[in-house]
């Protein structure tokens, strides 16, 4: 539930906010301010996490690194491939697979534990998209293998 709050912005900040809203149809000053304040608070809580825009919208990412969901997806994959992996060994395996440091992996894990639903949704959406793309590719390959036989 939202509650109204009066906030005063410096003139330059307000100009930039207004420009951002103009450049993003459907956005409002209130929704953008809420989003950016939320992201700033999350980044403050989870040092090493930033937010970036992409085809699927804004999402949490490691500073200078991949999206948090990508790190967590790799961690899930490592755990699925070797269910015995846990704790430090799982973090190390994920770091090795991603080329990240164990500190970066732990940063992603901490963010994930705080915002699990958000990251789970992104992992699920990207896995579904990958499955759909693979199915389409396989169908194309099957068609191409048999294309010459129809003549």
Secondary structure, DSSP 8 states (H G I E B T S, - for coil): ----------HHHHHHHHHHHHHSTT--HHHHHHHHHHHHHHHHHSTTEEEE--TT--EEEETTS-BHHHHHHHHHHHHHH-TT--HHHHHHHHHHHHT--HHHHHHHHHHHHHSHHHHHHHHHHHHHHHHHHHHHHHHHHHHHHHGGGG-
